[in-house]
Amino acid sequence: MSMSSKRTTDSNLSSSFHGNTRQMTQNFQHSGSCIRRLARRWPNILTDLQITRLKEHKYASEGTTLLDPYMQIFWKWLVEYCPLWVAPNLITIVGLAVNIGASIFLMILTDGAKEQCTRWMYFLTGLGTFIYQSLDAIDGKQARRTDSSTPLGELFDHGCDSVSTAFVTIAFCCTIQLGVYPWLMFWCCMFSYIIFYCAHWQTYVTGKLRFASFDCTEAQFFFLFICMVTAIWPPVWTKSIPIIHIELRVLAALAMIISGLCNAMNNIHTISKGGCGRHYSTIAVAHMSKSSLYAWDSAYYGPIAFCVNQYFGCYISEHKFLWFFLIYSLGDLLRYNIKVCQELCDALGIHCFRIKPPTMVKSDMSH
């Protein structure tokens, strides 16, 4: 084959790939527009004052992690291959979907984190986490590159991170088969949520997102290392250390819990110095809109109903009860997130998953 024929073939393949990608993106955006029209019929969540303050919000951060300076080189290279018509929020949600999909498959194949599964599944789980990390890192760069940075982008990013935290932690427990120790698995999950909450609580008290030397990037690479080790030798976590006779999975879980406790205590120390109280103890929407966090939330219905059911001797089967409120909680979370995004999109005059390609590409992608 001549060089000219090869270049023509490569060009056709590239054009076909970008054409198919763009068609899929347009279909996704059309679905988003339909959901947005439906969400306009729901009761409003944000007040006019909250929306006004959200428009004025400015992102601020300080500090850097050990690996971030090195990963920035890769992330800056990666974002250059992202088409200018791709919205930053679309990048974030695609990465989250990949992460959730890999984690759910791992949960199913390990029978609730109790059994080993195939080696390739551990590899795919690690790959899913790496894809999410990479896409989560370049969404902000894409926003600055296309001049489409908005408060919605930060809010959307934090929301996806909160969901990802849950799935990455459960995937970690499944990888080391921690389901045989339910209490350890419970506290691993709880401390990951506490770390995330306290880190953002500290942000909303001090006004800046602070990065420690060992932070999200390092934690994700630690999980990637665990996935790769397990893919090579699946039984490794059930082995005991000869002298202390403790399984490696127990040590890994304890290390996660202890590090989580130390991080949480450090965050709480900063919070107590920075000033706490009802006005300052606000998360995500409440912080960015400089408003109080309401004491009551519809998310509390599930735990309260579960306690009442337990009090009356499990009048309703626990299994059915948990499934019902799992579906309810997912629906309630989606309703809240979709409605907030719709209100902000209308107020800012933008689309959540669609942008106009810029006439000039910005080169400031330092964060």
C-alpha positions as CSV (number, residue, x, y, z in Angstrom):
1,M,0.0,0.0,0.0
2,S,1.4,3.4,-1.0
3,M,1.9,6.2,1.6
4,S,-0.8,8.3,0.1
5,S,-3.4,5.4,0.3
6,K,-2.4,4.8,3.9
7,R,-2.9,8.4,4.8
8,T,-6.3,8.4,3.1
9,T,-7.3,5.3,5.0
10,D,-6.2,6.8,8.3
11,S,-8.0,10.0,7.6
12,N,-11.2,8.1,6.8
13,L,-11.0,6.1,10.0
14,S,-10.4,9.2,12.0
15,S,-13.3,11.0,10.4
16,S,-15.5,8.0,10.9
17,F,-14.6,7.8,14.6
18,H,-15.2,11.5,15.3
19,G,-18.4,11.4,13.3
20,N,-19.8,8.4,15.3
21,T,-18.6,10.1,18.6
22,R,-20.3,13.3,17.7
23,Q,-23.6,11.5,16.8
24,M,-23.6,9.7,20.1
25,T,-22.9,13.0,21.9
26,Q,-25.8,14.6,20.0
27,N,-28.1,11.8,21.0
28,F,-27.1,12.2,24.7
29,Q,-27.6,15.9,24.5
30,H,-31.1,15.4,23.0
31,S,-32.0,13.2,26.0
32,G,-30.6,15.8,28.3
33,S,-32.8,18.5,26.7
34,C,-35.9,16.3,27.2
35,I,-35.1,15.7,30.9
36,R,-34.5,19.5,31.3
37,R,-37.9,20.3,29.9
38,L,-39.5,17.7,32.3
39,A,-37.5,19.1,35.3
40,R,-39.0,22.6,34.7
41,R,-42.3,21.2,35.9
42,W,-40.9,20.2,39.3
43,P,-41.0,22.5,42.3
44,N,-37.9,24.9,42.5
45,I,-35.1,24.0,45.0
46,L,-33.0,27.2,44.7
47,T,-34.2,30.6,45.7
48,D,-33.5,33.7,43.6
49,L,-30.9,34.9,46.1
50,Q,-29.1,31.5,46.1
51,I,-29.0,31.6,42.3
52,T,-27.6,35.2,42.3
53,R,-24.9,34.2,44.8
54,L,-24.1,31.0,42.8
55,K,-23.4,33.2,39.8
56,E,-20.9,35.2,41.8
57,H,-19.1,32.2,43.2
58,K,-15.3,31.9,42.4
59,Y,-13.3,28.7,42.7
60,A,-10.3,28.8,44.9
61,S,-7.7,26.2,45.9
62,E,-4.3,25.9,47.5
63,G,-1.6,23.3,47.9
64,T,-0.5,20.4,45.7
65,T,-0.2,16.6,46.1
66,L,2.9,14.5,45.5
67,L,1.8,13.1,42.2
68,D,-0.1,16.0,40.7
69,P,2.9,17.9,39.2
70,Y,3.9,14.8,37.3
71,M,0.3,13.9,36.3
72,Q,-0.3,17.4,35.1
73,I,2.0,16.7,32.1
74,F,-0.2,13.7,31.1
75,W,-3.5,15.6,31.7
76,K,-2.4,18.6,29.6
77,W,-1.4,16.2,26.8
78,L,-4.7,14.3,27.1
79,V,-7.0,17.3,27.0
80,E,-5.5,18.3,23.6
81,Y,-7.1,15.3,22.0
82,C,-10.6,16.3,23.3
83,P,-12.7,18.0,20.6
84,L,-13.6,21.6,21.3
85,W,-17.3,20.8,21.0
86,V,-17.3,18.4,23.9
87,A,-18.8,20.0,27.1
88,P,-16.7,19.7,30.3
89,N,-19.7,18.2,32.2
90,L,-20.1,15.6,29.5
91,I,-16.5,14.5,30.2
92,T,-17.2,14.3,33.9
93,I,-20.3,12.2,33.6
94,V,-18.8,9.8,31.1
95,G,-15.9,9.1,33.5
96,L,-18.3,8.6,36.4
97,A,-20.4,6.2,34.3
98,V,-17.3,4.1,33.4
99,N,-16.3,4.0,37.1
100,I,-19.8,3.0,38.3
101,G,-20.1,0.3,35.6
102,A,-16.8,-1.3,36.5
103,S,-17.5,-1.2,40.2
104,I,-21.0,-2.7,39.9
105,F,-19.7,-5.6,37.8
106,L,-17.1,-6.2,40.4
107,M,-19.7,-6.2,43.2
108,I,-21.8,-8.8,41.3
109,L,-18.9,-11.1,40.4
110,T,-17.5,-11.1,44.0
111,D,-20.8,-11.9,45.6
112,G,-20.9,-9.0,47.9
113,A,-17.1,-8.7,48.4
114,K,-16.8,-12.3,49.7
115,E,-15.3,-14.2,46.8
116,Q,-12.6,-13.9,44.2
117,C,-13.5,-13.2,40.6
118,T,-11.6,-13.4,37.3
119,R,-8.3,-11.6,36.9
120,W,-9.5,-9.5,34.0
121,M,-12.2,-8.0,36.2
122,Y,-9.7,-6.6,38.6
123,F,-7.7,-5.2,35.8
124,L,-10.9,-3.6,34.3
125,T,-11.8,-2.1,37.6
126,G,-8.4,-0.4,37.9
127,L,-8.7,0.8,34.3
128,G,-12.2,2.2,35.0
129,T,-10.8,4.1,38.0
130,F,-7.9,5.4,35.9
131,I,-10.3,6.6,33.2
132,Y,-12.4,8.3,35.7
133,Q,-9.4,10.0,37.3
134,S,-8.1,11.2,34.0
135,L,-11.5,12.5,32.7
136,D,-12.2,14.2,36.1
137,A,-8.8,15.9,35.9
138,I,-9.2,17.3,32.4
139,D,-12.8,18.5,32.7
140,G,-11.7,21.8,34.3
141,K,-8.9,22.2,31.7
142,Q,-11.5,21.6,28.9
143,A,-13.7,24.3,30.5
144,R,-10.9,26.9,30.5
145,R,-9.7,25.7,27.0
146,T,-13.2,26.4,25.6
147,D,-14.0,29.4,27.8
148,S,-17.0,27.6,29.3
149,S,-16.2,27.7,33.0
150,T,-19.3,28.2,35.2
151,P,-20.3,27.6,38.8
152,L,-22.3,24.7,37.5
153,G,-19.1,23.0,36.4
154,E,-17.7,23.0,40.0
155,L,-21.0,21.9,41.5
156,F,-21.3,19.1,38.9
157,D,-17.7,18.0,39.5
158,H,-18.2,17.8,43.3
159,G,-21.5,15.9,42.9
160,C,-19.8,13.3,40.7
161,D,-16.9,13.0,43.1
162,S,-19.3,12.3,46.0
163,V,-20.9,9.5,44.0
164,S,-17.5,8.1,42.8
165,T,-16.2,8.1,46.4
166,A,-18.9,5.5,47.4
167,F,-18.2,3.3,44.4
168,V,-14.4,3.3,44.6
169,T,-14.6,2.4,48.3
170,I,-16.9,-0.5,47.7
171,A,-14.7,-1.6,44.8
172,F,-11.8,-1.5,47.1
173,C,-13.6,-3.7,49.6
174,C,-14.6,-6.2,46.8
175,T,-11.0,-6.3,45.5
176,I,-9.6,-7.4,48.9
177,Q,-12.7,-9.6,49.6
178,L,-13.5,-7.7,52.8
179,G,-17.1,-8.9,52.8
180,V,-16.2,-11.7,55.2
181,Y,-15.6,-9.0,57.8
182,P,-18.8,-6.9,57.6
183,W,-17.9,-4.4,60.4
184,L,-14.5,-3.7,58.8
185,M,-16.2,-3.2,55.4
186,F,-18.8,-0.9,57.1
187,W,-16.2,1.3,58.7
188,C,-14.0,1.5,55.5
189,C,-17.1,2.8,53.7
190,M,-18.0,5.2,56.5
191,F,-14.6,6.7,56.8
192,S,-14.3,7.3,53.1
193,Y,-17.5,9.3,53.3
194,I,-16.4,11.1,56.4
195,I,-13.1,12.1,54.7
196,F,-14.9,13.5,51.7
197,Y,-17.5,15.4,53.8
198,C,-14.9,16.8,56.2
199,A,-12.6,17.9,53.3
200,H,-15.4,19.8,51.7
201,W,-16.6,21.1,55.1
202,Q,-13.1,22.5,55.6
203,T,-13.3,24.1,52.1
204,Y,-16.5,25.8,52.8
205,V,-15.3,27.1,56.2
206,T,-12.0,28.4,54.9
207,G,-13.2,29.4,51.4
208,K,-10.4,27.3,49.7
209,L,-10.1,23.7,48.6
210,R,-6.9,22.6,50.3
211,F,-4.8,19.7,48.9
212,A,-2.6,17.7,51.2
213,S,0.6,15.9,50.1
214,F,-1.3,12.6,50.1
215,D,-4.8,13.3,48.6
216,C,-7.3,12.0,46.0
217,T,-4.7,11.4,43.3
218,E,-2.5,9.3,45.6
219,A,-5.5,7.4,47.0
220,Q,-6.7,6.5,43.5
221,F,-3.2,5.3,42.5
222,F,-3.0,3.2,45.7
223,F,-6.3,1.6,44.7
224,L,-4.9,1.1,41.1
225,F,-1.9,-0.7,42.7
226,I,-4.2,-2.9,44.7
227,C,-6.2,-3.8,41.6
228,M,-3.0,-4.7,39.6
229,V,-1.6,-6.8,42.4
230,T,-4.9,-8.7,42.7
231,A,-5.1,-9.2,39.0
232,I,-1.6,-10.8,39.1
233,W,-2.3,-12.9,42.3
234,P,-5.9,-12.9,43.4
235,P,-5.5,-14.9,46.7
236,V,-2.9,-12.4,48.1
237,W,-5.3,-10.6,50.4
238,T,-6.3,-13.8,52.2
239,K,-2.7,-14.6,53.2
240,S,-1.7,-14.0,56.8
241,I,1.5,-12.3,58.0
242,P,3.5,-15.1,59.8
243,I,4.5,-13.2,63.0
244,I,1.3,-11.3,63.8
245,H,-1.1,-13.8,62.1
246,I,-3.3,-11.1,60.6
247,E,-4.6,-11.3,57.0
248,L,-3.4,-8.7,54.5
249,R,-6.9,-7.6,53.8
250,V,-7.5,-6.8,57.5
251,L,-4.3,-4.7,57.5
252,A,-5.3,-2.9,54.3
253,A,-8.7,-2.1,55.8
254,L,-7.2,-0.9,59.1
255,A,-4.7,1.3,57.2
256,M,-7.5,2.9,55.3
257,I,-9.5,3.5,58.5
258,I,-6.6,4.9,60.5
259,S,-5.5,7.2,57.6
260,G,-9.1,8.3,57.3
261,L,-9.4,9.1,61.0
262,C,-6.1,11.2,60.8
263,N,-7.3,13.2,57.8
264,A,-10.7,13.8,59.4
265,M,-9.2,15.0,62.6
266,N,-6.9,17.3,60.7
267,N,-9.9,18.7,58.8
268,I,-12.0,19.1,62.0
269,H,-9.1,21.0,63.6
270,T,-9.1,23.5,60.7
271,I,-12.9,23.8,60.8
272,S,-12.9,24.5,64.6
273,K,-10.2,27.3,64.1
274,G,-11.9,28.7,61.0
275,G,-15.3,29.1,62.7
276,C,-18.1,26.6,62.6
277,G,-21.8,26.9,63.2
278,R,-24.9,26.4,61.2
279,H,-24.2,29.1,58.6
280,Y,-20.7,27.7,58.0
281,S,-21.4,24.0,58.2
282,T,-22.8,23.9,54.7
283,I,-21.9,21.7,51.8
284,A,-21.9,22.0,47.9
285,V,-25.0,24.1,46.9
286,A,-25.4,25.7,50.4
287,H,-21.7,26.8,50.4
288,M,-21.6,28.1,46.9
289,S,-24.8,30.0,47.3
290,K,-23.7,31.3,50.7
291,S,-26.8,30.0,52.4
292,S,-27.6,27.7,55.3
293,L,-28.0,24.0,55.1
294,Y,-31.6,23.0,56.0
295,A,-31.8,20.7,59.0
296,W,-34.4,18.5,57.3
297,D,-33.9,16.6,54.0
298,S,-36.0,14.1,52.2
299,A,-33.0,11.7,52.2
300,Y,-33.8,11.1,55.9
301,Y,-37.0,9.2,55.2
302,G,-35.2,6.0,54.5
303,P,-33.2,5.6,57.7
304,I,-36.1,6.8,59.9
305,A,-38.5,4.3,58.2
306,F,-35.9,1.6,58.6
307,C,-35.6,2.3,62.4
308,V,-39.3,2.3,62.8
309,N,-39.6,-1.0,61.0
310,Q,-36.9,-2.5,63.2
311,Y,-38.7,-1.2,66.3
312,F,-41.8,-3.1,65.4
313,G,-40.0,-6.3,64.8
314,C,-39.4,-6.0,61.1
315,Y,-43.0,-6.0,60.2
316,I,-41.9,-5.6,56.6
317,S,-39.1,-7.9,55.2
318,E,-35.7,-6.2,55.6
319,H,-34.7,-7.3,52.2
320,K,-37.7,-5.8,50.5
321,F,-37.4,-2.7,52.7
322,L,-33.8,-2.1,51.7
323,W,-34.6,-2.5,48.0
324,F,-37.5,-0.2,48.2
325,F,-35.6,2.6,49.9
326,L,-32.5,2.0,47.6
327,I,-34.7,2.8,44.7
328,Y,-36.3,5.7,46.5
329,S,-32.9,7.2,47.5
330,L,-31.6,6.9,43.9
331,G,-34.8,8.6,42.6
332,D,-34.5,11.4,45.3
333,L,-30.8,12.0,44.5
334,L,-31.5,12.2,40.8
335,R,-34.5,14.5,41.2
336,Y,-32.4,16.9,43.3
337,N,-29.4,16.9,41.1
338,I,-31.4,17.2,37.8
339,K,-33.5,20.1,39.2
340,V,-30.5,22.0,40.6
341,C,-28.7,21.6,37.2
342,Q,-31.8,22.7,35.3
343,E,-32.3,25.8,37.5
344,L,-28.6,26.8,37.1
345,C,-28.6,26.2,33.4
346,D,-31.7,28.4,32.9
347,A,-30.2,31.1,35.2
348,L,-26.9,31.1,33.4
349,G,-28.3,30.7,29.9
350,I,-26.3,27.5,29.2
351,H,-26.7,23.8,28.6
352,C,-25.4,21.2,30.9
353,F,-23.9,18.9,28.3
354,R,-23.6,21.2,25.3
355,I,-21.3,24.2,24.5
356,K,-20.5,26.3,21.6
357,P,-17.0,25.7,20.2
358,P,-14.7,28.7,20.9
359,T,-13.3,30.8,18.1
360,M,-9.9,30.9,19.9
361,V,-8.5,28.1,22.2
362,K,-7.2,29.3,25.6
363,S,-3.8,27.9,26.7
364,D,-4.2,28.3,30.5
365,M,-4.7,24.8,31.7
366,S,-2.5,24.9,34.8
367,H,-5.1,23.4,37.2
